Amino acid sequence: MSGKKPCTPPESERISNGTRRDFIKKSSLITAVALAPGTVVKAAENQWDERVAGVFEKISLHVDVNGVKHNLLVEPRVTLLDLLREELGLTGTKKGCDRGQCGACTVHVNGVRVNSCLSLAVTNDGKKITTIEGLANGEDLHPMQEAFIKHDGFQCGYCTSGQIMSAVALIKEGHANSELEIREFMSGNICRCGAYPNIVNAIQEVKNGGQPS
């Protein structure tokens, strides 16, 4: 016996190695879930639920949506759009490009319009969210909704909820003073049917207090 102590790595290195091993395990599980065919995942979901939940720890979220308070547990990766549609059943907010380019998913967060597909749900803790379902007052439509109907501001209707939400915010922002200004500040909302002139007319009428421009 030489009397030498066993060669062991420093505490910091042991912690680092453990962290790396945990990261590799979690990364491998995430990759397996992402690449597995839907039928395989479905068949094995009962066995994988606990393992997947361990990877994606859920976070407490408190939001006020259309005047209704919700106390939820959500995964950090869930977008506000998916929370509204999949968890709360508010499907009026549409998933278009899912990249913040079309505006179909526009909602109001504390009165400011945002693309909900680009906003993580957990970043909205404690905030007030308004969707297209929250604009009307019971059976009475919001003036912007009425104006869109009157001026045929939609065709297929897929982009309409986002268009209306942006239009309401546009007037509140003070950016509806001319046709050119309206077109500029509504440019983030795409209508593939090309109903832009009618959308502008609807916004101008609401801006003028219900009087045609």
N, C-alpha and C positions, 0 to 999 in steps of 0.2 A: 504493500500500500504506500503510495507516494504521499498521502496526506492532502492531496489537492482536492478542492471542492469540485463537484460535477459541473461541467460546462453548461450553463443555462443562459438563454438570451435575456437581455435586460427586460424589466417589466414593461416598458413602453413598447418594445418590439413584440412581446407576447400579445399585448393588447391589439397592436396593429395587425398582427397575423390573424388573430381571432376576428377582427373586424373585416378583413379581406375575405376570410372564409365565409362569413355570414353574407357578405355582399355577393359572392359568387353563387352561393346557394339560392339566394333570393332572385338573382338575375336569371339563373337557369330555370327557375320555376316560372318567372314572368315570361320568358321566351317560349317555354313549353306551352303555356296557356295561349299565347298569341298565335302560335303556329299550328296548334292542333285543330283538326277539322271540327266543325260545329257539332256533328253527331257524336264525336268522341268526347268532347267536353261535356255535352249534355248527358251522356251515359255515365260519366265519371264525376259529375258535379257534386253528388252527395258525399263522395269520398274526399273531394278536393276543397270543399267549402271552407273547412277550418284552416287548411294550409294557405289558401288564397287570402283569407281574412287576415292571417298572420302577416302576410306581405303588405297588404294594403290596409293599414290601420285606419279605422273610421274616426272622423273628427266631429265634434258637436257643432251644430250650426243652428242659429236662431235668426229667422227672417220673417218679415211681414210681407206677404204677397197678396195684393189686391185687398188689403185690409184684414187679412186673416193671418194670425201668427202661427208659425210652424217651428217646432223644436225637432230637429232631425239629426241623424248620424249619417255622414256622407264620406265617401272616399276622397282623398285630396285631389285626385285627378279628374273628378267629375266636373263638367262645365255647368254653368248656370243654365244653359239651354237644355241640357240633358236632365238636369234636376227638375226644371219646369215641366218638361214633356213626359219623362219616364217616371218620376217620383210623384209629382203633384197632378199629373193628368191634364195640364194646361197646354193642349196641343195647338192652340191658336198661334203660338209663336213657332215659326217654321224653321226647319233645318234645310238650308239651301246649299251653299258652297261649303259650309262648316269651316271657313277660313277668313271670315271677316270681310269678304269682298262684295257680297250681294245685298246685305242689309235685311234679309228676310227674317232674321232672328232678333230684330231690334226691340228692346224693352226699355223701360225707364227705371233707373236705380237712383233713389233719392232725388227724383225729378230730372235726372240727366239721362239722355238716350245713350245706350251702349249696345254693342254687338254681343249678345249673350253667349255666342259660340266661342268668344275669345276671353270670356271672364270665368275664372274658376269659382265654383259655388262657394267654397270656403272663404273667399276674399270678400264675400258680401254679408258676413256675419253682422247682425244688428241693423241691417239696412232695410229700407222700404222699396219694394219692387212692384211695378205696375206692368201688367201685360195687356194685350188687346182685350182679354176677358174682363179686365177691371176698368175699362173706359166708360162703358155704359152705366147709367144710373137706373138699375132695375130694367124695366122694359123701354126706358127712354135712351135712345142712342146718343152718343157724344156728337156734337155738331160736326166734327170732322168725319165721322162715320156717315152721317146723313148727307154731307156734301159729296163724299165719294160715290154714294149711290146715285145722287141727283145728277152728277156730271159724268157718270160711267167711268170712274177712275180706276177701273180694273177690267180684265177680261178673264184669264184663267183663275185669277184670285190668289195664286200661291204667294205672291209678294205683298199682297194687300195689307196684311196685318203689320208688317214691318214698315210699309209706306205710311200708313196712318200714324203709327207710333212716332215716326220721324217727323211727320207733318205737324203733329201736335207740339212736339218739342221745338220745332223750327220757329213757330210763332212765339212761343215762350222765350226763345233765345233772342228774338228781335231780328231774325234774318228772313223776313217775308215781305220786305218793302218794295220789291219789284219782281217781275218775272225772271229776270236774269239772276237776281240774288236767290230766289227760290230754287231755280235749276242748279245753281252752284252748291247750295247747302243741302240739297236732296240728292246730290250726285252719288252718295254712298249707297243709295237704294236703287237696285236695278230692276227694271220691268222688261222682261223679254218679250212681252206682247206689244210694247211700245205705246202704252197709254199715257205717256208723259204730258201731253197738252191738257188732257182732262184732269190729271192729278194737279197740275199747276192751277187750273181754274178752280178746283175744289178748295185748294189752300187759300187762294186769293179771296174767295167768297167768305171763308171763315175769318180770315184776317180783317175783312171789311165789315164784320159783324153780321154776316148772313146776307149781305147784299152782293149781287153779281159784280165782277170787276168791270 
